[in-house]
Structures are given as structure tokens and as C-alpha cells.
Amino acid sequence: MELEARDPRDRRMLGRVSIEPGDRPPVVRLAGDDAAPELFLDWEGALDDAGRLRRCPVCGGGNLFRQRSVPAVTPFVIALAFAGMVLALLGYADDPRVLFGLVAVLLTDIALLLLARTSLVCYRCRSRFRGMPIARQHRRWDSEVASRPENLPEAASRPDVAP
């Protein structure tokens, strides 16, 4: 599992760490050197019986949502597909090179959709968990769930701390 940890108070990025499947370390070091910050993880009740996450071990938030992350080259492929569509509408699509290019863009787009990885994200701290099985109970992002007080960052949900 790959963990992209964020601070529960303000959602800023703390670092990344890889955790072996089956390992549930209480403390992880977020970077490779000795001066890297340590992160304390609370695994108690974070996993269900099948070993899937049901709450965030970083902040203890109980609500997670699934999110697909597409590769960074996707906007470029979309622009190429749009250009191919314009070429086809203008009547230049009968050239074999243009047809080959359109098929190549289509196959690249399909490959990108197949390579998109699904991850779990915590509503409260926005920590991201990749490379692990995802339970059916986790749905896509929902604005109604995100606006609940228990899903706001800790600093925003506490009246004595200004956001």
C-alpha cells in the first residue's frame, strides 16, 4: 500500500511512504533520511475483517471516498482526439496516415483509462491510500458527506482555532 499522508489540521502534504501488505506499523518515517518526520498511525478499528480500510489511520476519520487518478498525459491525448475530430469533420480523414493517427489516439485513450488507478481518500485530512483492496461501501466523492462537521479539517471544526 502506498500512503500519501496529509496533516489533519490543514491538509498540507506531509510525505509519502510505502507499507507492505499485511504490515500495520504504528509509526512510519515519511522520507528516507533520519531527519524525516515520523507519522503515528492508528490501525485500531481502521481495517475490516477482510483487511480493507474502513477509516483513516492518519486522522481517525470514518469517511473515505474512492477516486480514480488518471495519468498526467491525459489532457494531451484529449487535445489530440479533439484535433482528430476536427480533421475528420473537415474531410481530411480519408488519408491513411490521418486514419492511423486517429486509431493510435483512440488506443492510447483506452490504455489510459485502463491504467487509471483507484485510490481511497479521507474526507477529513485528504490522505490518499493506493494499492489496496477497496470495499464496496466506499463511494465516489459526495459534497453532502464532505460538508458534515466530522469531515472538516480539525482546525476548521474546532471553535477555538481559526481556519
KOLLUM-475618 format. One record per residue (C-alpha): residue in three letters; x, y, z. Coordinates in steps of 0.02 Angstrom, whole numbers, plus 50000, padded with zeros to 5 digits. Each point is the difference from the previous one (the first is absolute). Layout:
BEGIN
residuo	east	north	up
ALA	X	Y	Z
...
END
This chain:
BEGIN
residuo	east	north	up
MET	50000	50000	50000
GLU	50060	50174	49961
LEU	49950	50136	50123
GLU	50003	50184	49955
ALA	49980	50079	50172
ARG	49927	50172	50032
ASP	49989	50102	50159
PRO	49827	49982	50081
ARG	50000	50183	50055
ASP	50028	50086	49834
ARG	50012	49861	49869
ARG	50176	50046	49947
MET	50108	49862	49929
LEU	50111	49913	50128
GLY	50079	49868	49889
ARG	49984	49827	49924
VAL	50041	49828	50063
SER	49977	49823	49936
ILE	49932	49872	50123
GLU	50014	49814	49965
PRO	49835	49906	49987
GLY	49960	49922	50167
ASP	50113	50119	50097
ARG	49914	50120	50117
PRO	50143	50106	50068
PRO	49952	50121	50139
VAL	50135	50123	49945
VAL	50064	50034	49823
ARG	50137	50115	49939
LEU	49938	50104	49853
ALA	50167	50027	49913
GLY	50164	49906	49983
ASP	50116	50102	50112
ASP	50011	50004	50190
ALA	49932	50178	50013
ALA	49835	49951	49918
PRO	49842	50019	50102
GLU	49921	49847	50079
LEU	49815	49968	49982
PHE	49903	49905	50131
LEU	49864	49890	49925
ASP	49850	49935	50095
TRP	49954	49831	49926
GLU	49877	49956	50139
GLY	49832	49983	49912
ALA	50068	50069	49837
LEU	49986	49833	49909
ASP	49852	49884	49978
ASP	50009	49811	50011
ALA	50051	49986	49817
GLY	50148	50118	50024
ARG	49920	50148	49911
LEU	50006	50177	50068
ARG	49841	50060	50081
ARG	50072	50157	50083
CYS	50157	50105	49983
PRO	50148	49945	50109
VAL	50080	50173	49983
CYS	49861	50108	50077
GLY	49871	49872	50055
GLY	49869	50068	49881
GLY	49863	49875	49966
ASN	49952	50053	49824
LEU	50103	49954	49848
PHE	49960	50022	49816
ARG	50070	49917	49845
GLN	50084	50103	49866
ARG	50077	49952	49833
SER	50161	50087	49955
VAL	50038	50012	49816
PRO	50179	50021	49936
ALA	50064	50176	49967
VAL	50005	49971	49811
THR	49809	49987	49990
PRO	49970	50185	49953
PHE	50124	49983	49857
VAL	49908	49846	49935
ILE	49834	50092	50013
ALA	50072	50144	49898
LEU	50061	49876	49868
ALA	49829	49918	49994
PHE	49918	50170	49978
ALA	50121	50043	49859
GLY	49961	49832	49918
MET	49815	50036	50012
VAL	50026	50169	49915
LEU	50102	49917	49862
ALA	49862	49872	49974
LEU	49866	50135	49993
LEU	50100	50099	49872
GLY	50012	49848	49888
TYR	50185	49961	50020
ALA	49968	49832	50083
ASP	50009	49901	49837
ASP	50190	50009	50000
PRO	50070	49835	50072
ARG	50125	50093	50109
VAL	49862	50102	50082
LEU	49895	49844	50026
PHE	50150	49912	50077
GLY	50028	50150	50114
LEU	49817	50000	50055
VAL	50008	49814	50040
ALA	50163	50027	50097
VAL	49921	50140	50103
LEU	49847	49892	50033
LEU	50107	49853	50059
THR	50104	50116	50110
ASP	49842	50071	50078
ILE	49935	49825	50037
ALA	50167	49950	50076
LEU	49999	50155	50111
LEU	49826	49957	50064
LEU	50057	49823	50039
LEU	50157	50063	50090
ALA	49906	50124	50110
ARG	50023	49945	50180
THR	49864	50008	50130
SER	50048	50061	50172
LEU	49913	50034	50165
VAL	50002	50178	50066
CYS	49952	50059	50174
TYR	49869	50137	50004
ARG	50076	50083	50154
CYS	50187	50005	49967
ARG	50006	49954	49813
SER	50131	49864	50030
ARG	50003	49881	49852
PHE	50018	49810	50004
ARG	50050	49906	49841
GLY	50034	49820	49959
MET	49878	49913	50115
PRO	49829	49919	49983
ILE	49854	50120	50014
ALA	49837	49951	50084
ARG	49835	50024	49909
GLN	49937	50118	50134
HIS	50118	50139	49943
ARG	49917	50109	49869
ARG	50061	50145	49896
TRP	50021	50174	50075
ASP	49837	50072	50064
SER	49983	50184	50045
GLU	49867	49963	50129
VAL	50114	49880	50093
ALA	50148	50117	49982
SER	49907	50145	50080
ARG	49961	49906	50161
PRO	50091	50071	50153
GLU	50092	49836	50034
ASN	50076	50006	49826
LEU	50071	50176	50013
PRO	50183	50023	50042
GLU	50033	50001	50186
ALA	50046	50184	50002
ALA	49838	50050	49913
SER	49891	49889	50110
ARG	50071	50069	50164
PRO	49923	50167	50054
ASP	50158	50058	50090
VAL	50110	49989	49843
ALA	49977	50115	49852
PRO	50002	49910	49831
END
